[in-house]
Amino acid sequence: MEQPYGGQALAAGGALGPVDVPSARLTRYIVLLCFAKVLKAVGLFEAYDLLKVVHLVQFIFVVQLGSAFFMVLFQKPFSSGKVVTKRQPGHPGNSSFSEQCSCPSHQLPVS
């Protein structure tokens, strides 16, 4: 029977084994993983204690607000990309936009 992927699919002569990875790089990822696990455990502990004092809706609101704040900091949506101007053809403030657009909400009224 013919092998569909060739004979070099397993480099060690057909035996599976560990992959060679530099130990410094692997150690860094293990340390980061342990740090993330510790932060998660501390966060869950603090959230449990905080939920005894604060109402659930307020807690969820603060968590979502904090998450949105950090996402805005990391993604920087206001400092990247091109600025949309009123003279741009696809801008809703442009007079030719309703003529170019074929959707019903932007059609000119028929008199």
N, CA, C and O atoms as CSV, one atom per row, in Angstrom:
chain,resi,resn,atom,element,x,y,z
A,1,MET,N,N,0.840,-1.177,0.000
A,1,MET,CA,C,0.000,0.000,0.000
A,1,MET,C,C,0.890,1.247,0.000
A,1,MET,O,O,1.924,1.273,0.668
A,2,GLU,N,N,0.503,2.241,-0.722
A,2,GLU,CA,C,1.294,3.451,-0.905
A,2,GLU,C,C,1.050,4.446,0.241
A,2,GLU,O,O,-0.088,4.621,0.679
A,3,GLN,N,N,2.111,5.091,0.723
A,3,GLN,CA,C,1.964,6.089,1.773
A,3,GLN,C,C,1.548,7.423,1.151
A,3,GLN,O,O,2.197,7.893,0.216
A,4,PRO,N,N,0.474,8.039,1.656
A,4,PRO,CA,C,-0.011,9.268,1.028
A,4,PRO,C,C,0.864,10.495,1.288
A,4,PRO,O,O,0.836,11.430,0.488
A,5,TYR,N,N,1.631,10.527,2.362
A,5,TYR,CA,C,2.386,11.728,2.725
A,5,TYR,C,C,3.892,11.546,2.619
A,5,TYR,O,O,4.634,12.466,2.964
A,6,GLY,N,N,4.358,10.432,2.169
A,6,GLY,CA,C,5.796,10.207,2.049
A,6,GLY,C,C,6.360,9.541,3.283
A,6,GLY,O,O,5.692,9.452,4.312
A,7,GLY,N,N,7.598,9.070,3.178
A,7,GLY,CA,C,8.216,8.332,4.266
A,7,GLY,C,C,8.830,9.197,5.346
A,7,GLY,O,O,9.236,8.668,6.381
A,8,GLN,N,N,8.915,10.503,5.156
A,8,GLN,CA,C,9.554,11.383,6.127
A,8,GLN,C,C,8.550,12.055,7.065
A,8,GLN,O,O,8.869,13.089,7.653
A,9,ALA,N,N,7.362,11.505,7.219
A,9,ALA,CA,C,6.367,12.110,8.100
A,9,ALA,C,C,6.832,12.075,9.554
A,9,ALA,O,O,6.608,13.028,10.301
A,10,LEU,N,N,7.470,10.994,9.954
A,10,LEU,CA,C,8.032,10.890,11.294
A,10,LEU,C,C,9.546,10.876,11.164
A,10,LEU,O,O,10.116,9.963,10.567
A,11,ALA,N,N,10.196,11.887,11.724
A,11,ALA,CA,C,11.631,12.070,11.499
A,11,ALA,C,C,12.485,11.011,12.183
A,11,ALA,O,O,13.560,10.696,11.673
A,12,ALA,N,N,12.072,10.460,13.286
A,12,ALA,CA,C,12.904,9.539,14.064
A,12,ALA,C,C,12.687,8.093,13.648
A,12,ALA,O,O,12.725,7.202,14.497
A,13,GLY,N,N,12.464,7.841,12.388
A,13,GLY,CA,C,12.320,6.471,11.914
A,13,GLY,C,C,11.037,5.803,12.365
A,13,GLY,O,O,11.024,4.588,12.562
A,14,GLY,N,N,9.968,6.545,12.535
A,14,GLY,CA,C,8.686,5.956,12.895
A,14,GLY,C,C,8.370,6.018,14.375
A,14,GLY,O,O,7.293,5.575,14.775
A,15,ALA,N,N,9.254,6.545,15.207
A,15,ALA,CA,C,9.007,6.631,16.642
A,15,ALA,C,C,8.680,8.074,17.022
A,15,ALA,O,O,9.343,9.015,16.586
A,16,LEU,N,N,7.661,8.221,17.827
A,16,LEU,CA,C,7.294,9.549,18.309
A,16,LEU,C,C,8.105,9.888,19.551
A,16,LEU,O,O,8.457,9.002,20.330
A,17,GLY,N,N,8.397,11.153,19.733
A,17,GLY,CA,C,9.168,11.562,20.896
A,17,GLY,C,C,9.052,13.043,21.132
A,17,GLY,O,O,8.291,13.721,20.442
A,18,PRO,N,N,9.796,13.567,22.099
A,18,PRO,CA,C,9.719,14.994,22.389
A,18,PRO,C,C,10.328,15.826,21.261
A,18,PRO,O,O,11.225,15.376,20.549
A,19,VAL,N,N,9.828,17.031,21.121
A,19,VAL,CA,C,10.316,17.955,20.116
A,19,VAL,C,C,11.420,18.799,20.740
A,19,VAL,O,O,11.314,19.218,21.893
A,20,ASP,N,N,12.476,19.047,19.975
A,20,ASP,CA,C,13.578,19.867,20.489
A,20,ASP,C,C,13.170,21.332,20.509
A,20,ASP,O,O,12.938,21.937,19.463
A,21,VAL,N,N,13.084,21.900,21.718
A,21,VAL,CA,C,12.746,23.305,21.903
A,21,VAL,C,C,13.804,23.909,22.811
A,21,VAL,O,O,14.172,23.288,23.809
A,22,PRO,N,N,14.300,25.084,22.503
A,22,PRO,CA,C,15.277,25.708,23.410
A,22,PRO,C,C,14.701,25.854,24.814
A,22,PRO,O,O,13.570,26.308,24.988
A,23,SER,N,N,15.484,25.468,25.805
A,23,SER,CA,C,14.973,25.448,27.177
A,23,SER,C,C,14.684,26.845,27.708
A,23,SER,O,O,13.783,26.996,28.533
A,24,ALA,N,N,15.408,27.871,27.272
A,24,ALA,CA,C,15.170,29.224,27.763
A,24,ALA,C,C,13.802,29.729,27.322
A,24,ALA,O,O,13.082,30.353,28.101
A,25,ARG,N,N,13.448,29.456,26.069
A,25,ARG,CA,C,12.151,29.880,25.560
A,25,ARG,C,C,11.018,29.121,26.248
A,25,ARG,O,O,9.988,29.703,26.587
A,26,LEU,N,N,11.215,27.831,26.447
A,26,LEU,CA,C,10.203,27.012,27.108
A,26,LEU,C,C,10.034,27.439,28.564
A,26,LEU,O,O,8.909,27.477,29.064
A,27,THR,N,N,11.114,27.756,29.242
A,27,THR,CA,C,11.049,28.187,30.642
A,27,THR,C,C,10.284,29.493,30.771
A,27,THR,O,O,9.511,29.678,31.711
A,28,ARG,N,N,10.501,30.396,29.825
A,28,ARG,CA,C,9.783,31.676,29.864
A,28,ARG,C,C,8.276,31.454,29.759
A,28,ARG,O,O,7.507,32.085,30.485
A,29,TYR,N,N,7.849,30.568,28.868
A,29,TYR,CA,C,6.418,30.303,28.716
A,29,TYR,C,C,5.832,29.604,29.943
A,29,TYR,O,O,4.688,29.861,30.317
A,30,ILE,N,N,6.601,28.735,30.558
A,30,ILE,CA,C,6.120,28.057,31.772
A,30,ILE,C,C,5.964,29.056,32.906
A,30,ILE,O,O,4.987,28.997,33.653
A,31,VAL,N,N,6.917,29.976,33.044
A,31,VAL,CA,C,6.823,31.005,34.090
A,31,VAL,C,C,5.622,31.909,33.836
A,31,VAL,O,O,4.894,32.248,34.769
A,32,LEU,N,N,5.406,32.305,32.569
A,32,LEU,CA,C,4.240,33.130,32.251
A,32,LEU,C,C,2.936,32.391,32.520
A,32,LEU,O,O,1.970,32.987,32.998
A,33,LEU,N,N,2.904,31.110,32.218
A,33,LEU,CA,C,1.711,30.311,32.490
A,33,LEU,C,C,1.427,30.236,33.985
A,33,LEU,O,O,0.281,30.393,34.408
A,34,CYS,N,N,2.458,29.998,34.784
A,34,CYS,CA,C,2.272,29.945,36.241
A,34,CYS,C,C,1.835,31.293,36.793
A,34,CYS,O,O,0.984,31.352,37.680
A,35,PHE,N,N,2.412,32.382,36.277
A,35,PHE,CA,C,2.031,33.723,36.712
A,35,PHE,C,C,0.563,34.007,36.378
A,35,PHE,O,O,-0.158,34.589,37.189
A,36,ALA,N,N,0.128,33.602,35.196
A,36,ALA,CA,C,-1.269,33.809,34.804
A,36,ALA,C,C,-2.209,32.987,35.686
A,36,ALA,O,O,-3.289,33.457,36.044
A,37,LYS,N,N,-1.813,31.785,36.030
A,37,LYS,CA,C,-2.649,30.949,36.901
A,37,LYS,C,C,-2.768,31.559,38.300
A,37,LYS,O,O,-3.842,31.528,38.902
A,38,VAL,N,N,-1.672,32.111,38.814
A,38,VAL,CA,C,-1.702,32.744,40.134
A,38,VAL,C,C,-2.595,33.984,40.098
A,38,VAL,O,O,-3.389,34.208,41.012
A,39,LEU,N,N,-2.461,34.796,39.032
A,39,LEU,CA,C,-3.321,35.978,38.910
A,39,LEU,C,C,-4.795,35.599,38.816
A,39,LEU,O,O,-5.649,36.283,39.379
A,40,LYS,N,N,-5.092,34.522,38.114
A,40,LYS,CA,C,-6.483,34.070,38.001
A,40,LYS,C,C,-7.016,33.628,39.371
A,40,LYS,O,O,-8.150,33.947,39.728
A,41,ALA,N,N,-6.205,32.901,40.127
A,41,ALA,CA,C,-6.631,32.451,41.447
A,41,ALA,C,C,-6.859,33.635,42.386
A,41,ALA,O,O,-7.837,33.652,43.134
A,42,VAL,N,N,-5.966,34.620,42.352
A,42,VAL,CA,C,-6.137,35.804,43.188
A,42,VAL,C,C,-7.377,36.582,42.767
A,42,VAL,O,O,-8.122,37.073,43.615
A,43,GLY,N,N,-7.601,36.695,41.451
A,43,GLY,CA,C,-8.774,37.401,40.954
A,43,GLY,C,C,-10.072,36.735,41.365
A,43,GLY,O,O,-11.026,37.412,41.748
A,44,LEU,N,N,-10.117,35.420,41.290
A,44,LEU,CA,C,-11.330,34.707,41.716
A,44,LEU,C,C,-11.567,34.860,43.211
A,44,LEU,O,O,-12.708,35.024,43.642
A,45,PHE,N,N,-10.504,34.809,44.004
A,45,PHE,CA,C,-10.624,34.976,45.450
A,45,PHE,C,C,-11.150,36.364,45.788
A,45,PHE,O,O,-12.059,36.504,46.605
A,46,GLU,N,N,-10.582,37.389,45.162
A,46,GLU,CA,C,-11.017,38.762,45.419
A,46,GLU,C,C,-12.444,38.996,44.920
A,46,GLU,O,O,-13.215,39.705,45.566
A,47,ALA,N,N,-12.798,38.409,43.782
A,47,ALA,CA,C,-14.149,38.567,43.260
A,47,ALA,C,C,-15.170,37.933,44.197
A,47,ALA,O,O,-16.253,38.481,44.401
A,48,TYR,N,N,-14.833,36.789,44.762
A,48,TYR,CA,C,-15.742,36.129,45.696
A,48,TYR,C,C,-15.960,37.002,46.937
A,48,TYR,O,O,-17.088,37.142,47.409
A,49,ASP,N,N,-14.889,37.580,47.458
A,49,ASP,CA,C,-15.017,38.452,48.625
A,49,ASP,C,C,-15.771,39.732,48.290
A,49,ASP,O,O,-16.565,40.217,49.096
A,50,LEU,N,N,-15.526,40.274,47.113
A,50,LEU,CA,C,-16.184,41.511,46.710
A,50,LEU,C,C,-17.677,41.301,46.454
A,50,LEU,O,O,-18.480,42.198,46.712
A,51,LEU,N,N,-18.051,40.139,45.955
A,51,LEU,CA,C,-19.465,39.866,45.680
A,51,LEU,C,C,-20.287,39.728,46.964
A,51,LEU,O,O,-21.514,39.812,46.918
A,52,LYS,N,N,-19.633,39.520,48.097
A,52,LYS,CA,C,-20.355,39.489,49.369
A,52,LYS,C,C,-20.808,40.891,49.773
A,52,LYS,O,O,-21.753,41.036,50.549
A,53,VAL,N,N,-20.143,41.921,49.254
A,53,VAL,CA,C,-20.405,43.302,49.638
A,53,VAL,C,C,-21.185,44.050,48.567
A,53,VAL,O,O,-22.096,44.814,48.885
A,54,VAL,N,N,-20.838,43.839,47.305
A,54,VAL,CA,C,-21.386,44.613,46.187
A,54,VAL,C,C,-22.446,43.781,45.466
A,54,VAL,O,O,-22.350,42.556,45.408
A,55,HIS,N,N,-23.455,44.457,44.918
A,55,HIS,CA,C,-24.491,43.790,44.150
A,55,HIS,C,C,-23.897,43.232,42.856
A,55,HIS,O,O,-22.934,43.784,42.325
A,56,LEU,N,N,-24.464,42.152,42.356
A,56,LEU,CA,C,-23.944,41.451,41.184
A,56,LEU,C,C,-23.901,42.346,39.944
A,56,LEU,O,O,-22.923,42.320,39.197
A,57,VAL,N,N,-24.950,43.135,39.721
A,57,VAL,CA,C,-25.012,43.982,38.527
A,57,VAL,C,C,-23.919,45.047,38.572
A,57,VAL,O,O,-23.287,45.329,37.554
A,58,GLN,N,N,-23.694,45.633,39.730
A,58,GLN,CA,C,-22.631,46.626,39.868
A,58,GLN,C,C,-21.265,45.994,39.636
A,58,GLN,O,O,-20.397,46.593,39.001
A,59,PHE,N,N,-21.081,44.799,40.144
A,59,PHE,CA,C,-19.809,44.092,39.966
A,59,PHE,C,C,-19.547,43.811,38.488
A,59,PHE,O,O,-18.444,44.055,37.999
A,60,ILE,N,N,-20.548,43.303,37.777
A,60,ILE,CA,C,-20.393,43.012,36.348
A,60,ILE,C,C,-20.132,44.297,35.570
A,60,ILE,O,O,-19.323,44.299,34.641
A,61,PHE,N,N,-20.806,45.393,35.935
A,61,PHE,CA,C,-20.587,46.665,35.263
A,61,PHE,C,C,-19.146,47.137,35.425
A,61,PHE,O,O,-18.529,47.577,34.456
A,62,VAL,N,N,-18.609,47.051,36.630
A,62,VAL,CA,C,-17.235,47.494,36.884
A,62,VAL,C,C,-16.244,46.597,36.141
A,62,VAL,O,O,-15.263,47.093,35.587
A,63,VAL,N,N,-16.487,45.293,36.122
A,63,VAL,CA,C,-15.586,44.381,35.410
A,63,VAL,C,C,-15.604,44.678,33.917
A,63,VAL,O,O,-14.549,44.713,33.283
A,64,GLN,N,N,-16.788,44.891,33.346
A,64,GLN,CA,C,-16.879,45.194,31.914
A,64,GLN,C,C,-16.243,46.546,31.597
A,64,GLN,O,O,-15.598,46.696,30.559
A,65,LEU,N,N,-16.415,47.518,32.470
A,65,LEU,CA,C,-15.817,48.831,32.257
A,65,LEU,C,C,-14.290,48.752,32.304
A,65,LEU,O,O,-13.605,49.364,31.484
A,66,GLY,N,N,-13.772,48.008,33.253
A,66,GLY,CA,C,-12.322,47.820,33.333
A,66,GLY,C,C,-11.773,47.074,32.136
A,66,GLY,O,O,-10.703,47.415,31.631
A,67,SER,N,N,-12.490,46.060,31.673
A,67,SER,CA,C,-12.048,45.311,30.489
A,67,SER,C,C,-12.041,46.200,29.263
A,67,SER,O,O,-11.104,46.152,28.466
A,68,ALA,N,N,-13.082,47.016,29.100
A,68,ALA,CA,C,-13.148,47.924,27.947
A,68,ALA,C,C,-12.021,48.946,28.003
A,68,ALA,O,O,-11.442,49.287,26.971
A,69,PHE,N,N,-11.706,49.435,29.190
A,69,PHE,CA,C,-10.623,50.410,29.344
A,69,PHE,C,C,-9.289,49.819,28.892
A,69,PHE,O,O,-8.545,50.455,28.145
A,70,PHE,N,N,-8.990,48.606,29.345
A,70,PHE,CA,C,-7.726,47.983,28.964
A,70,PHE,C,C,-7.699,47.618,27.485
A,70,PHE,O,O,-6.643,47.688,26.858
A,71,MET,N,N,-8.840,47.230,26.915
A,71,MET,CA,C,-8.867,46.927,25.483
A,71,MET,C,C,-8.604,48.182,24.663
A,71,MET,O,O,-7.912,48.114,23.647
A,72,VAL,N,N,-9.141,49.330,25.082
A,72,VAL,CA,C,-8.883,50.582,24.364
A,72,VAL,C,C,-7.410,50.945,24.465
A,72,VAL,O,O,-6.828,51.423,23.492
A,73,LEU,N,N,-6.800,50.727,25.619
A,73,LEU,CA,C,-5.377,51.022,25.768
A,73,LEU,C,C,-4.518,50.132,24.882
A,73,LEU,O,O,-3.558,50.602,24.273
A,74,PHE,N,N,-4.858,48.849,24.806
A,74,PHE,CA,C,-4.042,47.926,24.025
A,74,PHE,C,C,-4.262,48.068,22.527
A,74,PHE,O,O,-3.308,47.942,21.759
A,75,GLN,N,N,-5.485,48.325,22.088
A,75,GLN,CA,C,-5.775,48.369,20.657
A,75,GLN,C,C,-5.540,49.737,20.036
A,75,GLN,O,O,-5.298,49.821,18.832
A,76,LYS,N,N,-5.603,50.804,20.813
A,76,LYS,CA,C,-5.400,52.181,20.350
A,76,LYS,C,C,-6.244,52.481,19.105
A,76,LYS,O,O,-5.683,52.770,18.048
A,77,PRO,N,N,-7.561,52.420,19.203
A,77,PRO,CA,C,-8.385,52.586,18.006
A,77,PRO,C,C,-8.437,54.014,17.486
A,77,PRO,O,O,-8.777,54.218,16.321
A,78,PHE,N,N,-8.113,55.013,18.306
A,78,PHE,CA,C,-8.229,56.402,17.880
A,78,PHE,C,C,-6.955,56.921,17.226
A,78,PHE,O,O,-6.968,58.000,16.635
A,79,SER,N,N,-5.863,56.180,17.320
A,79,SER,CA,C,-4.600,56.658,16.766
A,79,SER,C,C,-4.170,55.903,15.518
A,79,SER,O,O,-3.094,56.176,14.985
A,80,SER,N,N,-4.965,54.976,15.042
A,80,SER,CA,C,-4.564,54.206,13.870
A,80,SER,C,C,-5.621,54.318,12.780
A,80,SER,O,O,-6.787,54.602,13.055
A,81,GLY,N,N,-5.207,54.095,11.568
A,81,GLY,CA,C,-6.123,54.123,10.447
A,81,GLY,C,C,-6.257,55.504,9.845
A,81,GLY,O,O,-5.712,56.484,10.353
A,82,LYS,N,N,-6.992,55.558,8.756
A,82,LYS,CA,C,-7.184,56.825,8.055
A,82,LYS,C,C,-8.347,57.591,8.666
A,82,LYS,O,O,-9.296,56.999,9.180
A,83,VAL,N,N,-8.262,58.903,8.603
A,83,VAL,CA,C,-9.313,59.764,9.106
A,83,VAL,C,C,-10.398,59.872,8.039
A,83,VAL,O,O,-10.091,60.093,6.867
A,84,VAL,N,N,-11.662,59.718,8.430
A,84,VAL,CA,C,-12.780,59.839,7.505
A,84,VAL,C,C,-13.159,61.315,7.413
A,84,VAL,O,O,-13.459,61.948,8.425
A,85,THR,N,N,-13.145,61.852,6.211
A,85,THR,CA,C,-13.479,63.258,6.004
A,85,THR,C,C,-14.847,63.372,5.349
A,85,THR,O,O,-15.378,62.390,4.830
A,86,LYS,N,N,-15.419,64.584,5.376
A,86,LYS,CA,C,-16.727,64.788,4.767
A,86,LYS,C,C,-16.661,64.767,3.243
A,86,LYS,O,O,-17.666,64.522,2.576
A,87,ARG,N,N,-15.486,65.021,2.701
A,87,ARG,CA,C,-15.337,65.022,1.249
A,87,ARG,C,C,-15.127,63.620,0.691
A,87,ARG,O,O,-15.107,63.430,-0.525
A,88,GLN,N,N,-14.972,62.641,1.575
A,88,GLN,CA,C,-14.742,61.270,1.139
A,88,GLN,C,C,-16.011,60.721,0.494
A,88,GLN,O,O,-17.100,60.971,1.011
A,89,PRO,N,N,-15.917,59.981,-0.617
A,89,PRO,CA,C,-17.117,59.521,-1.328
A,89,PRO,C,C,-18.051,58.650,-0.505
A,89,PRO,O,O,-19.261,58.716,-0.721
A,90,GLY,N,N,-17.575,57.857,0.405
A,90,GLY,CA,C,-18.447,56.960,1.161
A,90,GLY,C,C,-18.999,57.537,2.437
A,90,GLY,O,O,-19.709,56.839,3.160
A,91,HIS,N,N,-18.702,58.781,2.744
A,91,HIS,CA,C,-19.133,59.404,3.998
A,91,HIS,C,C,-20.609,59.791,3.907
A,91,HIS,O,O,-21.027,60.349,2.892
A,92,PRO,N,N,-21.419,59.508,4.952
A,92,PRO,CA,C,-22.842,59.844,4.914
A,92,PRO,C,C,-23.107,61.341,4.776
A,92,PRO,O,O,-24.173,61.713,4.285
A,93,GLY,N,N,-22.198,62.208,5.181
A,93,GLY,CA,C,-22.404,63.646,5.056
A,93,GLY,C,C,-22.192,64.159,3.648
A,93,GLY,O,O,-22.549,65.297,3.344
A,94,ASN,N,N,-21.624,63.349,2.794
A,94,ASN,CA,C,-21.374,63.749,1.417
A,94,ASN,C,C,-22.678,63.697,0.632
A,94,ASN,O,O,-23.466,62.766,0.798
A,95,SER,N,N,-22.910,64.687,-0.218
A,95,SER,CA,C,-24.173,64.748,-0.952
A,95,SER,C,C,-24.285,63.640,-1.983
A,95,SER,O,O,-25.394,63.224,-2.317
A,96,SER,N,N,-23.154,63.149,-2.498
A,96,SER,CA,C,-23.224,62.109,-3.523
A,96,SER,C,C,-23.374,60.723,-2.918
A,96,SER,O,O,-23.506,59.743,-3.652
A,97,PHE,N,N,-23.357,60.620,-1.576
A,97,PHE,CA,C,-23.466,59.314,-0.940
A,97,PHE,C,C,-24.811,58.662,-1.229
A,97,PHE,O,O,-24.865,57.474,-1.544
A,98,SER,N,N,-25.902,59.426,-1.125
A,98,SER,CA,C,-27.220,58.842,-1.349
A,98,SER,C,C,-27.413,58.460,-2.809
A,98,SER,O,O,-28.216,57.581,-3.122
A,99,GLU,N,N,-26.691,59.107,-3.693
A,99,GLU,CA,C,-26.791,58.742,-5.101
A,99,GLU,C,C,-26.032,57.451,-5.386
A,99,GLU,O,O,-26.436,56.681,-6.257
A,100,GLN,N,N,-24.937,57.201,-4.666
A,100,GLN,CA,C,-24.121,56.014,-4.893
A,100,GLN,C,C,-24.679,54.801,-4.160
A,100,GLN,O,O,-24.508,53.672,-4.621
A,101,CYS,N,N,-25.327,55.009,-3.052
A,101,CYS,CA,C,-25.805,53.911,-2.229
A,101,CYS,C,C,-27.098,53.354,-2.788
A,101,CYS,O,O,-27.959,54.108,-3.241
A,102,SER,N,N,-27.241,52.029,-2.760
A,102,SER,CA,C,-28.436,51.416,-3.325
A,102,SER,C,C,-29.391,50.900,-2.256
A,102,SER,O,O,-30.411,50.299,-2.594
A,103,CYS,N,N,-29.091,51.117,-0.971
A,103,CYS,CA,C,-29.973,50.615,0.068
A,103,CYS,C,C,-31.195,51.551,0.208
A,103,CYS,O,O,-31.079,52.748,-0.053
A,104,PRO,N,N,-32.357,51.018,0.616
A,104,PRO,CA,C,-33.583,51.802,0.656
A,104,PRO,C,C,-33.550,52.980,1.617
A,104,PRO,O,O,-34.238,53.972,1.374
A,105,SER,N,N,-32.783,52.913,2.693
A,105,SER,CA,C,-32.797,53.989,3.680
A,105,SER,C,C,-32.071,55.232,3.168
A,105,SER,O,O,-32.277,56.312,3.722
A,106,HIS,N,N,-31.228,55.128,2.133
A,106,HIS,CA,C,-30.496,56.269,1.620
A,106,HIS,C,C,-31.015,56.762,0.262
A,106,HIS,O,O,-30.380,57.591,-0.389
A,107,GLN,N,N,-32.142,56.257,-0.142
A,107,GLN,CA,C,-32.701,56.693,-1.424
A,107,GLN,C,C,-33.345,58.056,-1.272
A,107,GLN,O,O,-33.926,58.371,-0.233
A,108,LEU,N,N,-33.237,58.859,-2.314
A,108,LEU,CA,C,-33.863,60.179,-2.309
A,108,LEU,C,C,-35.389,60.025,-2.453
A,108,LEU,O,O,-35.862,59.158,-3.188
A,109,PRO,N,N,-36.149,60.868,-1.748
A,109,PRO,CA,C,-37.615,60.771,-1.887
A,109,PRO,C,C,-38.067,61.152,-3.305
A,109,PRO,O,O,-37.572,62.103,-3.910
A,110,VAL,N,N,-39.015,60.375,-3.798
A,110,VAL,CA,C,-39.546,60.627,-5.142
A,110,VAL,C,C,-40.723,61.561,-5.033
A,110,VAL,O,O,-41.638,61.301,-4.252
A,111,SER,N,N,-40.733,62.692,-5.826
A,111,SER,CA,C,-41.838,63.626,-5.738
A,111,SER,C,C,-42.813,63.455,-6.853
A,111,SER,O,O,-43.808,64.176,-6.919
